[in-house]
Amino acid sequence: MTGAVFAALIGLLGVLLQLSVLTYLGTMALVAIGLFFASKHHAYLKTLVANLTAEKDGIQRELVLERAATQRAEEEAAAAGRRASQVESDGVRRLQEAQKNEKELILQHQVEVKRISSDARAKGAQKFKAIVMARVSPFGASRPKVSAPFGFSPDAFYGAQHHKDIRVMERIAMKMGSLRAREAIALSATTHRLSLADLLFIVRGTQEGLMDDGINDIVRSWELRSMLSLARVMADQSVLPSDMSDAVGIYELAIAAFGADSLDERARYVYLETLQSLGMTERLKERIESFDLAACDEVQMTLLECNEILRTTMSSRPAPDSWFEHLNTLYVKAGLAPICYGRDEPDLLDSITAEAEHVENGPLVSVMMATHNGSERIGTAIRSVISQSWRNLELIIVDDCSDKEHWAEIQRHTKLDSRIRVYRLDSNQGAYRARNFAFSKTQGDFITVHDDDDWSHPEKIETQVRHLLANTEVVGNMSFQSRIAEDFQFLRINDNPRFNQRNYSSMLVRRELVEQLGCWDDINRAADAEFHDRVRAVTGQSIVGIETPPLSFMRARSGSLTSGEIRKGALDFARQTFGLLYSAWHHKLIALTAEGGPLAAPSTDPKCRPYVVPANMISGQRVLPKTSTFDVVFVTDFRFPGGNSSLVAVEIEVACKAGLRVGVAQLDSPVLRANHYFNATVHEVLQRLDVPVLTLDDEVIVHLVAIRNPTVLQYAERLRPKFITKNVVIIVNTAPMGRNGSNFCYDLGQCEESARQMFGLDPVVYPESPQTRELNSALFPLVNYAADDWTGFVEPQHFEIIREHDKGRRPVVGRHSRDHALKWPATATEVRQAYVQPGVFDTRIMGGTESIQQIIDLGKEPSVVVLPFGYQEPVEFLTAIDFWVYQHNHALTESFGMAVVESLASGAVAILPAYMEPLFGDAALYATPGEVSSIVKRYWDDADLYRLQSERAREAVRSRFSTDAFIRRLSRLAGKPDIADVKSMELGRVQ
């Protein structure tokens, strides 16, 4: 309170003392009450109220004395009449002034209280903003001064890569259920300014109105696509109670900063779906309008609105009439028959019907329906087919050996229509084997499928047939469907953000195409997707989706085939791995088709299947026996194209030939983009040796889990495999980071903890080389390292070469390695010193030199022969050289080198960088590029010295880098120490 206000209060007291005592007391009470309530906001007013109350008590005492004095002065009243009248007149005037002053004082106090309250709120907001700005200020509103690769964490590294392909971290987060992956996406979203916690701090503060418009200026410097990616991951994962509301907050922050038009289609759909899930009806309506969804996707808008009708309307039936009326606007607009209630059933799909005009003439359509114990719902599916407007059809039902009561019910339904034919298999063989049997019984010109628990619109088949008849160049089509939950809400269960999606089981194709492609693969699920993609691989054309309202409704229920296997943003491990495996085969089909080669071989016979499938997808063994036991299961990302996959392919083959029971399991690495295929060499080994492809969901006994690359564990902290495991090892085959913290691809401590949580055991970490051990031990000293290294190996006998030393010719220097700029010296001078010395040696290089052509074109050097990668088998290449020289960029540190071991096994004299000496010891020589020519000359001039070094190399391989050494290590860890040394074996070359 200011001094002037306080003085005014004291002045007011003086005036009131001259007024009528009763009036004065009442006024003082009002003032005291006003001041008392004001004191709730001003602690210092409490003292003032107390003082005023004390004065009031004193005045009451004076009142008693005044009344006594008044009685004594009554006789003087008449004489003082005119004076008293004047005093009274003055008193009234003063009272009015006092009342006026009192109101002004109270108003002043109200204004003061409001100001102080506003100041307090503003200070709170400023304090909140100051905290946020303090977190942001190290980087300001511009891009960070320290580039993203310098962020000393894998999150920083993967965050810096995220905007290049947002699918990578999204899929890692969704497949593995990772919360840690969000940190990387948050760093990407804020251009490496803020952690996830800081970002959510701003999001939640903005939602509460604690941030002013200035925050939008900061957000505009962020990466919008990564912001939307983070929101989508949080909304689809919905792991934490705050995930959906935080996702909405991120979307709204993006809209405030970038505008509503900045949200792409997927972001809009997920945002609207999340608003509906949170029951934010009014906001949902506003956003549907602002996105102009009616013009962009009327179907999605209508299905969202139908969900709202169910949420807000009471009905004795599964759905109110208004639900049908609203949905029918789509069908009527598309020229299709409206739907309505036709039966009194508790389930909505069993109640729906529609009447459409019949088409009597046209090609015969064969509809195949496989079923197993599905009699409870199959009636709806059968009625959907026989009620189709396209009348020239046949329904082939194949019962996959259902229980007796189900078979009896199915037989009862066959009496509904003469176009139905039913067959029963003697044993349960799987949906797609039953479907292929059904195809053998069909007679139609067009072939399609209908699931045994779906409802279809009566004009579905007519719509599809008419499309193919009018578009003869189209190889096939499919209609659209929507999933309906048990509470009759439209929903999605996959990566597609729409409620209205392509219905793979509705594919309608010409009969000759099915005969040409070899039917559906004989597996227990996902064959529709493979068949669909095979059509594209072989014909070069895609199955066309006919854009219509949903022509089928699919049940989304806990007992359905896809329950738990397809979820928002991800598939289960079996379907993921299956997609990788068949895509690799399809890639070959595309090449064959382009060359005019044969079309796809039939894949209906598992013995002739041209690709490997996960063990739990093989027909008849959806769940593997829990007694299934494996000595070792290799876990890695089998999409790696180079050394990682080459090494594991050799390890798989050697372990199998040593008598160990081997399996493999795919686990994605965030290092790889989404467009990589399953490694062809590994696939060939798996197929040739019949190695089971497992998934982390298989409940099997595994003596040893060998995780072949640490990056696959970086975001696996919430995975819980079902393996019953005895030992877990992590093989570290690459450096965690490059110079200055660049390419920080894994944190070994976090990876170790992920493995511990996954398998419930303390893993043992095996570095691949002394270099890898030294680097990781320095960075992660608390990790549980094994005493020895997990070195690569070769079969020495495979590389036995008789080396003839002929001093009369120039020696040949060579190297075989994949071409990469870092695998060469940094300057043209160093390249020449190491590889171009015409007067001293000739040179042969296999692997290409394109990466360094800007500094030197080795292909134009007369003394140098350049061969492409894989031009010869390594043993053939090594036969033609005398010295194997590997010099590379100083920025590269090789963990291990299979090519080095191959050269040593062949007896070539290897000349390597000095840092490799702890790994290879006296098996090789060590030099800089400038020292290469003198070493070559010295050893070539002295035949005995050359032969001695050659034998040292061979002996080192036999003792430390051979198949025998590997099997001894593997059998010990797998609890099979009694396995004898592996006999020499002919290993297929692994690229």
Residue pairs with C-beta under 8 A, 6 or more apart in sequence:
1 42
1 44
1 45
1 112
5 105
5 108
5 112
6 48
8 101
8 105
9 48
9 105
12 31
12 98
12 101
12 102
12 105
13 52
13 55
15 94
15 97
15 98
15 101
16 24
16 27
16 28
16 98
17 24
17 59
18 91
18 94
19 27
19 91
19 94
19 95
19 98
20 91
20 95
21 59
21 63
21 66
23 95
24 59
25 56
25 59
25 60
27 95
27 98
27 99
27 102
28 52
28 55
28 56
28 59
29 56
30 102
31 52
31 102
31 105
31 106
32 49
32 52
32 53
32 56
34 102
34 105
34 106
34 109
35 45
35 48
35 49
35 52
35 109
36 49
38 45
38 109
38 110
38 112
38 113
39 45
39 46
39 49
41 113
41 116
41 117
42 112
42 113
42 116
77 84
124 210
125 210
125 211
125 212
128 205
128 210
128 211
129 210
129 211
129 212
129 214
129 215
131 201
132 198
132 201
132 202
132 205
132 211
132 215
135 194
135 198
135 201
136 193
136 194
136 198
136 218
138 193
139 145
139 192
139 193
141 217
141 218
141 221
142 221
143 191
143 221
144 191
144 192
144 193
147 160
148 156
148 157
148 159
148 160
148 187
148 191
148 192
149 156
149 157
149 160
149 740
149 741
149 742
149 743
149 744
150 156
150 740
150 741
150 742
151 157
151 159
151 160
151 187
151 192
151 741
151 744
152 741
152 744
153 744
153 747
154 184
154 670
154 714
154 744
154 745
154 746
154 747
154 750
155 180
155 183
155 184
155 187
156 184
156 187
156 192
156 744
157 737
157 742
157 743
157 744
157 745
158 168
158 169
158 181
158 184
158 670
158 745
159 183
159 184
159 185
159 186
159 187
159 188
159 192
159 226
160 187
160 188
160 192
161 168
162 168
162 169
162 184
162 185
162 188
162 226
162 229
163 188
163 223
163 225
163 226
165 673
165 674
166 225
166 226
166 229
167 673
167 674
168 670
168 672
168 673
168 674
169 181
169 184
169 185
169 188
169 229
169 670
170 185
170 229
170 232
170 233
170 569
171 569
171 570
171 668
171 674
172 178
172 181
172 668
172 670
172 715
173 181
173 182
173 185
173 233
173 237
173 569
173 715
174 233
174 236
174 237
174 495
174 567
174 568
174 569
174 570
175 570
175 571
175 573
175 576
175 668
176 668
176 715
176 716
176 718
176 719
177 237
177 239
177 718
177 719
178 715
178 716
178 717
178 718
179 237
179 239
179 240
179 717
179 718
180 714
180 715
180 717
180 750
181 233
181 670
181 715
182 196
182 230
182 233
182 234
183 195
183 196
184 670
185 226
185 229
185 230
185 233
186 194
186 195
186 196
186 199
186 230
187 194
187 195
188 223
188 226
188 229
189 199
189 222
189 223
189 226
189 227
189 229
189 230
190 198
190 199
190 222
190 223
191 221
191 222
191 223
193 222
194 202
196 230
199 230
199 250
200 246
200 249
202 211
202 215
202 219
202 253
203 246
203 249
203 250
203 253
204 246
204 249
205 211
206 215
206 249
206 252
206 253
206 256
207 249
207 252
216 256
216 257
219 253
219 254
219 256
219 257
219 258
220 257
220 258
222 257
224 254
224 258
224 262
227 250
227 253
227 254
228 250
228 251
228 254
228 263
228 264
228 266
228 267
230 250
231 247
231 248
231 250
231 251
231 254
231 267
231 270
231 271
232 247
232 266
232 267
232 270
232 569
233 569
234 243
234 244
234 246
234 247
234 250
235 243
235 244
235 247
235 248
235 270
235 271
235 273
235 274
236 270
236 568
236 569
237 243
237 568
237 569
238 244
244 274
244 277
244 278
245 278
247 270
247 271
247 274
248 271
248 274
248 275
248 278
248 280
251 263
251 267
251 271
251 274
254 262
254 263
254 267
255 262
255 263
260 287
260 290
260 291
263 271
263 291
265 296
265 497
266 497
268 287
268 291
268 293
269 300
269 497
269 498
270 497
271 287
272 284
272 287
272 288
272 291
272 293
272 300
272 304
273 304
273 492
273 497
275 283
275 284
275 287
276 284
276 304
276 307
276 308
279 311
281 308
281 311
281 312
284 304
284 308
288 294
288 301
288 304
293 300
293 301
293 304
294 301
297 498
298 330
298 333
299 330
299 498
299 499
299 500
299 549
299 550
300 498
300 499
300 500
302 326
302 327
302 329
302 330
303 327
303 482
303 490
303 499
303 500
303 550
304 490
304 499
305 326
306 323
306 326
306 327
306 490
307 489
307 490
309 319
309 320
309 322
309 323
309 326
310 319
310 320
310 323
310 487
310 488
310 489
313 320
313 322
313 323
314 320
315 321
317 341
317 351
318 346
318 347
318 348
318 351
318 488
319 348
319 488
324 338
324 339
324 340
324 341
327 339
328 338
328 339
330 549
331 337
331 338
331 339
331 457
331 549
332 338
334 548
334 549
336 356
336 457
336 459
336 463
336 548
336 549
337 354
337 355
337 356
337 457
337 458
337 459
338 354
339 352
339 353
339 354
339 457
340 352
340 353
340 354
341 351
341 352
341 353
342 351
342 352
342 353
342 354
343 350
343 351
343 353
344 351
345 351
348 484
348 488
349 380
349 454
349 455
349 484
349 553
349 555
350 377
350 379
350 380
350 455
352 455
352 553
353 387
354 457
354 458
355 458
356 389
356 458
356 459
356 462
357 389
358 389
358 391
359 389
359 390
359 391
359 392
359 462
360 391
360 392
361 392
362 390
362 392
362 465
362 469
363 392
363 444
363 445
363 446
363 465
363 469
364 392
364 393
364 394
364 443
364 444
364 445
364 446
365 390
365 392
365 393
365 394
365 444
365 445
365 446
365 447
365 448
365 461
365 465
365 508
366 393
366 394
366 396
366 439
366 442
366 443
366 444
366 446
366 447
366 448
366 511
367 385
367 393
367 394
367 395
367 396
367 448
367 449
367 450
367 461
368 396
368 398
368 435
368 438
368 439
368 442
368 447
368 448
368 449
368 450
369 378
369 381
369 382
369 385
369 395
369 396
369 397
369 398
369 438
369 449
369 450
369 451
369 452
370 397
370 398
370 400
370 431
370 432
370 434
370 435
370 438
370 452
371 378
371 397
371 398
371 399
371 400
371 402
371 406
371 410
371 434
371 452
372 399
372 400
372 401
372 402
372 406
372 428
372 431
372 434
373 402
373 403
373 406
374 402
374 406
374 452
374 453
375 402
375 405
375 406
375 407
375 409
375 410
377 452
377 453
377 555
378 409
378 410
378 413
378 452
378 453
379 413
380 453
380 454
380 455
381 450
381 451
381 452
381 453
381 454
381 455
381 456
382 395
382 397
382 413
382 416
382 420
383 416
384 450
384 454
384 455
384 456
384 458
385 393
385 395
385 450
385 456
386 395
386 416
386 417
386 419
386 420
387 458
388 456
388 458
388 459
388 460
388 461
388 462
389 458
389 459
389 461
389 462
390 461
390 462
390 465
393 419
393 444
393 461
394 419
394 420
394 421
394 442
394 443
394 444
395 417
395 419
395 420
395 421
395 450
396 421
396 423
396 438
396 441
396 442
397 410
397 414
397 420
397 421
397 422
397 423
397 438
398 422
398 423
398 424
398 425
398 434
398 435
398 437
398 438
399 406
399 407
399 410
399 422
399 423
399 424
399 425
399 434
400 425
400 428
400 429
400 430
400 431
400 433
400 434
401 424
401 425
401 426
401 427
401 428
401 429
402 410
402 424
407 424
410 422
411 422
413 420
414 420
414 421
414 422
421 441
423 437
423 438
423 441
425 433
425 434
425 437
428 620
429 619
429 620
430 522
430 523
430 524
430 619
430 620
431 524
431 525
431 561
432 520
432 521
432 522
432 523
432 524
432 527
432 619
433 522
433 604
433 619
435 449
435 519
435 520
436 519
436 520
436 522
436 604
439 447
439 514
439 519
442 511
444 511
445 510
445 511
446 465
446 468
446 508
446 509
446 510
446 511
447 508
447 509
447 510
447 511
447 514
448 461
448 464
448 506
448 507
448 508
448 509
449 505
449 506
449 507
449 528
450 456
450 505
450 506
451 505
451 554
453 554
453 555
453 560
454 481
454 505
454 552
454 553
454 554
454 555
455 552
455 553
456 506
456 551
456 552
456 553
457 550
457 551
457 552
459 551
460 479
460 506
460 551
460 552
461 508
463 479
463 546
463 548
463 551
464 477
464 478
464 479
464 506
464 508
464 546
465 508
467 474
467 477
467 544
467 546
468 474
468 476
468 477
468 508
468 510
471 544
474 541
474 544
475 509
475 510
475 513
475 535
475 539
475 541
475 543
476 507
476 508
476 509
476 510
476 513
476 535
476 543
476 544
477 507
477 508
477 543
477 544
477 545
477 546
478 502
478 503
478 504
478 506
478 507
478 508
478 543
478 544
478 545
478 546
479 503
479 506
479 545
479 546
479 548
479 551
479 552
480 500
480 501
480 502
480 503
480 545
480 546
480 547
480 548
480 549
480 550
480 551
480 552
481 500
481 501
481 502
481 503
481 506
481 550
481 551
481 552
481 553
481 554
482 490
482 499
482 500
482 501
482 550
482 552
482 553
482 554
483 490
483 491
483 492
483 493
483 499
483 553
483 554
483 555
483 556
484 490
484 491
484 553
484 554
484 555
484 556
485 491
485 556
485 557
486 555
486 556
486 557
490 499
491 499
491 556
492 498
492 499
492 501
492 568
493 556
493 562
493 566
493 567
493 568
494 501
494 566
494 567
494 568
494 569
494 571
495 568
495 569
495 570
500 549
500 550
502 545
503 551
503 552
503 554
504 528
504 529
504 532
505 528
506 551
506 552
507 528
507 531
507 532
507 543
509 535
509 543
513 535
513 539
516 538
516 599
516 600
517 531
517 534
517 535
517 538
517 599
517 600
517 602
518 600
518 601
518 602
518 603
518 604
519 602
519 603
519 604
520 527
520 528
520 530
520 531
520 604
521 527
521 530
521 531
521 582
521 603
521 604
521 609
521 613
522 603
522 604
522 605
522 606
522 609
522 619
523 578
523 613
523 617
523 618
523 619
524 617
524 618
524 619
524 620
524 621
524 622
525 561
525 562
525 565
525 574
525 575
525 617
525 622
526 574
526 575
526 578
526 579
526 617
529 579
530 578
530 582
532 543
533 582
533 583
533 586
534 582
534 586
534 589
534 600
535 541
535 542
535 543
536 542
536 543
536 586
537 586
537 587
537 589
537 590
537 593
537 600
538 589
538 593
538 599
538 600
539 593
540 593
557 563
564 572
565 571
565 572
565 574
565 575
566 572
566 575
570 576
571 579
572 695
572 697
573 614
573 665
573 666
573 695
573 696
573 697
574 614
574 616
574 617
574 695
574 697
576 666
576 668
577 614
577 666
577 693
577 695
578 613
578 614
578 617
580 638
580 639
580 666
580 677
580 678
581 611
581 612
581 613
581 614
581 678
581 683
581 693
582 611
582 613
583 677
583 678
584 611
584 677
584 678
584 680
584 683
585 610
585 611
587 677
589 599
589 600
591 597
592 598
592 599
593 599
601 608
601 610
602 608
603 609
603 610
603 611
606 618
606 619
611 683
611 687
612 683
612 686
612 687
612 693
613 693
614 693
614 694
614 695
615 621
615 624
615 663
615 692
615 693
615 694
615 698
616 622
616 623
616 624
616 694
616 695
616 697
616 698
623 699
624 694
624 698
624 699
624 700
626 699
626 700
626 701
627 701
628 698
628 700
628 701
629 661
629 700
629 701
629 702
629 703
630 661
630 662
630 663
630 692
630 694
630 700
630 701
630 702
630 703
631 655
631 660
631 661
631 662
631 703
631 704
631 974
631 975
631 976
632 655
632 660
632 661
632 662
632 663
632 702
632 703
632 704
632 705
632 706
632 970
632 973
632 974
633 662
633 663
633 664
633 665
633 694
633 702
633 704
633 705
633 706
633 723
634 648
634 651
634 652
634 662
634 663
634 664
634 665
634 706
634 708
635 664
635 665
635 666
635 667
635 696
635 705
635 706
635 707
635 708
635 712
636 644
636 645
636 648
636 666
636 667
636 669
636 707
636 708
636 709
636 712
637 644
637 666
637 667
637 668
637 669
637 671
637 672
637 709
637 711
637 712
638 645
638 648
638 664
638 666
638 678
638 679
638 682
638 683
639 645
639 668
639 669
639 672
639 676
639 677
639 678
639 679
640 669
640 672
640 676
640 679
640 709
641 676
641 679
642 818
643 733
643 896
643 898
644 708
644 709
644 733
644 734
645 679
645 681
645 682
645 990
646 681
646 898
646 990
646 991
647 708
647 733
647 792
647 898
647 990
648 682
648 708
649 679
649 681
649 682
649 685
649 990
650 792
650 793
650 794
650 987
650 990
651 706
651 708
651 966
651 970
652 662
652 664
652 682
652 685
652 686
652 689
652 691
653 685
653 689
653 987
653 988
654 793
654 795
654 963
654 966
654 967
654 982
654 985
654 987
655 662
655 967
655 970
656 662
656 689
656 691
657 982
657 985
658 967
658 970
658 971
658 979
658 982
659 979
660 970
660 971
660 974
660 976
660 979
662 689
662 691
663 691
663 692
663 693
663 694
663 700
663 702
664 682
664 686
664 691
664 692
664 693
664 694
665 693
665 694
665 695
665 696
666 678
666 693
666 695
667 696
667 707
667 712
667 713
667 716
668 712
669 709
669 711
669 712
669 714
670 711
670 714
670 715
670 745
671 711
671 745
681 990
681 991
684 988
685 691
685 988
685 990
686 693
688 988
694 700
696 719
696 721
696 722
696 723
697 721
697 722
698 722
698 723
699 722
699 723
699 724
700 722
700 723
700 724
701 723
701 724
702 723
702 724
702 725
702 726
703 725
703 726
703 727
703 974
703 975
703 976
704 726
704 727
704 728
704 729
704 970
704 973
704 974
704 975
705 723
705 725
705 727
705 728
705 729
705 759
706 729
706 731
706 970
706 973
707 713
707 728
707 729
707 730
707 731
707 755
707 763
708 731
708 733
709 731
709 733
709 734
710 730
710 731
710 732
710 734
710 736
710 746
710 748
710 751
711 734
711 745
711 746
711 751
713 730
713 746
713 750
713 751
713 752
713 754
713 755
713 758
714 745
714 746
714 747
714 750
714 751
714 754
716 754
716 755
716 758
717 750
717 753
717 754
717 757
718 757
719 754
719 758
720 757
720 758
721 758
721 759
723 759
725 759
725 760
725 761
726 761
726 975
727 761
727 764
727 973
727 974
727 975
728 755
728 759
728 761
728 762
728 763
728 764
729 763
729 764
729 765
729 766
729 786
729 790
729 973
730 748
730 751
730 752
730 755
730 763
730 764
730 765
730 766
731 766
731 768
731 790
732 748
732 765
732 766
732 767
732 768
732 772
732 776
732 790
732 895
733 768
733 772
733 790
733 895
733 896
734 745
734 772
734 895
735 771
735 772
735 775
735 893
735 895
736 744
736 745
736 746
736 747
736 748
736 775
736 776
736 779
736 780
737 743
737 744
737 745
737 779
738 891
739 891
747 780
748 765
748 776
748 779
748 780
748 783
749 780
749 782
749 783
752 763
752 765
752 780
752 783
752 784
755 761
755 763
756 762
756 763
762 784
763 784
764 784
764 785
764 786
765 776
765 783
765 784
765 785
765 786
766 785
766 786
766 788
766 789
766 790
767 773
767 776
767 785
767 786
767 789
767 790
767 895
768 789
768 790
768 791
768 792
768 895
768 896
769 789
769 791
769 895
769 896
769 918
769 919
770 789
770 918
770 919
771 893
771 894
771 895
771 915
771 916
771 918
771 919
772 789
772 895
772 896
773 785
773 789
774 918
775 893
776 783
776 785
777 783
777 785
788 969
789 919
790 969
791 896
791 919
791 960
791 961
791 965
792 896
792 897
792 898
792 901
792 961
793 901
793 961
793 962
793 963
793 965
793 966
794 898
794 901
794 902
794 905
794 957
794 961
794 962
794 963
794 987
795 962
795 963
795 984
795 985
795 986
795 987
796 905
796 954
796 957
796 958
796 962
796 984
797 984
798 875
798 905
798 986
798 987
799 874
799 875
799 878
799 902
799 905
799 906
799 957
800 906
801 875
801 878
801 879
801 906
801 907
803 882
803 907
803 908
803 947
803 950
805 882
805 940
805 943
805 946
805 947
807 940
807 941
807 943
810 840
810 841
810 842
811 840
811 841
811 842
811 882
811 883
811 936
811 940
812 841
812 842
812 843
812 844
812 880
812 881
812 882
812 883
813 835
813 837
813 841
813 842
813 843
813 844
813 881
813 882
813 883
813 884
813 885
813 932
813 936
814 843
814 844
814 845
814 846
814 877
814 878
814 880
814 881
814 883
814 884
814 885
814 908
815 835
815 845
815 846
815 847
815 884
815 885
815 886
815 899
816 845
816 846
816 847
816 874
816 877
816 878
816 899
816 902
817 823
817 847
817 886
817 899
818 847
818 848
818 869
819 847
819 848
819 849
819 850
819 851
819 869
820 851
821 851
821 852
821 889
822 888
822 889
822 891
822 892
823 851
823 888
823 889
823 892
824 831
824 849
824 851
824 852
824 887
824 888
824 889
825 831
825 833
825 834
825 887
825 888
825 889
825 929
826 889
826 890
826 891
827 855
828 855
828 856
830 887
830 929
830 930
831 852
831 855
831 856
831 858
831 929
832 856
833 929
833 930
833 932
833 933
834 885
834 887
834 929
834 932
835 843
835 845
835 858
835 864
835 885
835 887
836 843
836 856
836 858
836 861
836 863
836 864
837 863
837 932
837 933
837 936
838 861
838 862
838 863
840 933
840 936
840 937
841 863
841 883
841 933
841 936
841 940
842 863
842 864
842 865
843 858
843 861
843 863
843 864
843 865
844 864
844 865
844 867
844 877
844 880
844 881
845 858
845 864
845 865
845 866
845 867
846 867
846 868
846 869
846 870
846 871
846 872
846 877
847 867
847 868
847 869
848 866
848 868
848 869
849 857
849 858
849 859
849 866
852 858
858 864
858 866
859 866
867 877
870 991
871 877
873 989
874 899
874 902
874 989
875 902
875 906
878 884
878 902
878 903
878 906
878 908
879 906
881 908
882 908
882 909
882 940
882 946
883 908
883 909
883 910
883 911
883 936
883 939
884 899
884 900
884 903
884 904
884 908
884 909
884 910
884 911
885 910
885 911
885 932
886 897
886 899
886 900
886 910
886 911
886 912
886 913
887 911
887 913
887 928
887 929
887 932
888 894
888 913
893 915
894 916
896 919
897 916
900 910
900 912
900 916
900 920
900 924
901 957
901 961
903 910
903 953
904 910
904 920
904 923
904 924
904 953
904 954
904 956
904 957
904 961
905 953
905 954
905 957
905 961
907 950
907 951
907 953
907 954
908 950
908 953
909 924
909 925
909 939
909 946
909 949
909 950
909 953
910 920
910 923
910 924
910 925
910 953
911 924
911 925
911 926
911 927
911 932
911 935
911 936
912 920
912 924
912 925
912 926
912 927
913 926
913 928
914 926
914 927
914 928
916 924
916 926
917 924
917 926
920 956
921 956
922 952
922 956
923 952
923 953
923 955
923 956
923 957
924 953
925 935
925 939
925 949
927 935
938 945
939 945
939 946
939 949
940 946
959 965
963 982
963 985
963 987
964 981
964 982
967 979
967 981
967 982
968 981
971 977
971 978
971 979
